[in-house]
Amino acid sequence: MKTFARWLRRNMLVPLLLVLGAGAAATIYQSMEIDALGYRQLQNAYKTGSSAFQARVAEAMQNGTVSRWERTALLRQYWSDSRALAVELEVGEIAAERQALAALVGGQEGHS
């Protein structure tokens, strides 16, 4: 058993640490805020999405920002209903796009 533990430490420690490190890095990356293009995608999807989708976008915007995890889930829901999304290539700064989505969500909540 001691020989196996030595072999495991010598041959498997580095690959295991690499996998754990990559998983941690991916988790941190996905939890970061989306970029301006992501906010523009959500704006366009919000305008044509279902009321259930609009409610999920409003819920995601509760804290003022949207993470990459949330955007992925939101766009999956949108694509399962719609199948297509037009995206404009020219977008503004991230703060302006975030504010535009917040205004769109805030303005639509009273109409639903």
The 8 nearest C-alpha neighbors of each residue, nearest first, counted from 0:
[[1, 3, 2, 4, 5, 6, 7, 8],
 [0, 2, 4, 3, 5, 6, 7, 8],
 [3, 1, 5, 0, 4, 6, 7, 8],
 [2, 4, 6, 0, 5, 1, 7, 8],
 [5, 3, 7, 1, 6, 2, 8, 0],
 [4, 6, 2, 8, 3, 7, 9, 1],
 [7, 5, 3, 9, 4, 8, 10, 2],
 [8, 6, 4, 11, 10, 5, 9, 3],
 [7, 9, 12, 5, 6, 11, 10, 4],
 [8, 10, 6, 7, 5, 11, 12, 13],
 [11, 9, 7, 8, 6, 12, 13, 14],
 [10, 12, 7, 14, 13, 8, 15, 9],
 [11, 13, 8, 15, 14, 10, 16, 9],
 [12, 14, 16, 15, 11, 17, 10, 9],
 [15, 13, 17, 16, 11, 12, 18, 10],
 [14, 16, 18, 12, 17, 13, 11, 19],
 [15, 17, 19, 13, 18, 14, 20, 12],
 [18, 16, 14, 20, 15, 19, 21, 13],
 [19, 17, 21, 15, 20, 16, 22, 14],
 [18, 20, 16, 22, 17, 21, 23, 15],
 [21, 19, 17, 23, 22, 18, 16, 24],
 [22, 20, 24, 18, 23, 19, 25, 17],
 [23, 21, 19, 25, 20, 24, 18, 26],
 [22, 24, 20, 26, 21, 25, 19, 27],
 [25, 23, 21, 27, 26, 22, 28, 20],
 [26, 24, 28, 22, 23, 27, 21, 29],
 [25, 27, 23, 29, 24, 28, 22, 30],
 [26, 28, 24, 30, 25, 29, 23, 31],
 [29, 27, 25, 26, 30, 31, 24, 67],
 [30, 28, 67, 26, 31, 27, 68, 25],
 [29, 31, 27, 66, 28, 67, 26, 68],
 [32, 30, 66, 29, 28, 67, 33, 27],
 [33, 31, 66, 65, 67, 64, 34, 30],
 [34, 32, 67, 66, 37, 65, 31, 35],
 [33, 35, 37, 36, 93, 32, 38, 92],
 [36, 34, 93, 38, 37, 96, 92, 39],
 [37, 35, 39, 38, 34, 40, 90, 33],
 [38, 36, 40, 34, 35, 39, 33, 41],
 [37, 39, 41, 35, 40, 36, 96, 97],
 [40, 38, 42, 36, 41, 37, 96, 43],
 [41, 39, 37, 43, 38, 42, 86, 44],
 [40, 42, 44, 38, 39, 43, 45, 37],
 [43, 41, 39, 45, 40, 44, 100, 38],
 [44, 42, 40, 46, 45, 41, 39, 47],
 [43, 45, 41, 46, 42, 47, 48, 40],
 [44, 46, 42, 48, 43, 47, 53, 41],
 [45, 47, 43, 44, 48, 42, 53, 103],
 [48, 46, 44, 45, 49, 43, 81, 53],
 [49, 47, 45, 44, 52, 46, 53, 77],
 [48, 50, 52, 51, 53, 47, 45, 80],
 [49, 51, 53, 52, 54, 48, 111, 55],
 [52, 50, 54, 49, 53, 55, 48, 56],
 [53, 51, 55, 49, 54, 50, 48, 56],
 [52, 54, 50, 56, 55, 51, 45, 57],
 [53, 55, 57, 51, 52, 56, 50, 58],
 [54, 56, 58, 52, 57, 53, 59, 51],
 [57, 55, 59, 53, 58, 54, 60, 52],
 [58, 56, 54, 60, 55, 59, 104, 53],
 [57, 59, 55, 61, 56, 60, 54, 62],
 [58, 60, 56, 57, 61, 65, 55, 69],
 [59, 61, 63, 57, 58, 62, 64, 65],
 [62, 60, 58, 63, 59, 57, 64, 56],
 [61, 63, 60, 64, 59, 65, 58, 57],
 [64, 62, 60, 61, 65, 101, 97, 59],
 [65, 63, 60, 62, 32, 66, 97, 59],
 [64, 66, 32, 59, 69, 33, 60, 70],
 [67, 65, 32, 69, 68, 30, 31, 33],
 [66, 68, 29, 70, 33, 69, 30, 32],
 [69, 67, 66, 71, 70, 29, 30, 72],
 [68, 70, 72, 66, 67, 71, 73, 65],
 [71, 69, 73, 67, 72, 68, 74, 66],
 [70, 72, 68, 74, 69, 73, 75, 67],
 [71, 73, 75, 69, 70, 74, 76, 68],
 [74, 72, 70, 76, 75, 71, 69, 77],
 [73, 75, 77, 76, 71, 72, 78, 70],
 [76, 74, 78, 72, 77, 73, 79, 71],
 [75, 77, 73, 79, 74, 78, 72, 80],
 [76, 78, 74, 80, 75, 79, 81, 73],
 [79, 77, 82, 81, 75, 80, 76, 74],
 [78, 80, 76, 77, 81, 75, 82, 74],
 [81, 79, 78, 77, 82, 76, 49, 48],
 [80, 82, 78, 83, 77, 79, 48, 84],
 [81, 83, 78, 79, 80, 84, 77, 75],
 [84, 82, 81, 78, 85, 77, 80, 44],
 [83, 85, 86, 44, 82, 43, 40, 81],
 [86, 84, 87, 83, 43, 40, 44, 88],
 [87, 85, 40, 88, 84, 43, 39, 36],
 [86, 88, 89, 85, 90, 39, 40, 36],
 [87, 89, 90, 86, 36, 39, 85, 91],
 [90, 88, 87, 91, 36, 86, 39, 35],
 [91, 89, 88, 36, 35, 92, 87, 39],
 [92, 90, 96, 95, 93, 35, 89, 94],
 [91, 93, 95, 94, 35, 96, 90, 97],
 [92, 94, 35, 96, 95, 34, 97, 91],
 [93, 95, 97, 96, 92, 98, 35, 91],
 [96, 94, 98, 92, 97, 93, 99, 91],
 [95, 97, 99, 93, 98, 94, 35, 38],
 [98, 96, 94, 100, 99, 95, 38, 93],
 [97, 99, 101, 95, 96, 100, 102, 94],
 [100, 98, 96, 102, 101, 97, 103, 95],
 [99, 101, 103, 97, 102, 98, 42, 104],
 [100, 102, 98, 104, 99, 103, 105, 97],
 [103, 101, 105, 99, 100, 104, 106, 98],
 [104, 102, 100, 106, 101, 105, 99, 107],
 [105, 103, 101, 107, 102, 106, 57, 100],
 [104, 106, 102, 108, 103, 107, 101, 109],
 [105, 107, 103, 104, 108, 102, 109, 110],
 [106, 108, 110, 104, 109, 105, 103, 111],
 [109, 107, 105, 110, 111, 106, 104, 57],
 [108, 110, 107, 111, 106, 105, 104, 103],
 [111, 109, 107, 108, 106, 105, 104, 50],
 [110, 108, 109, 107, 50, 54, 53, 106]]
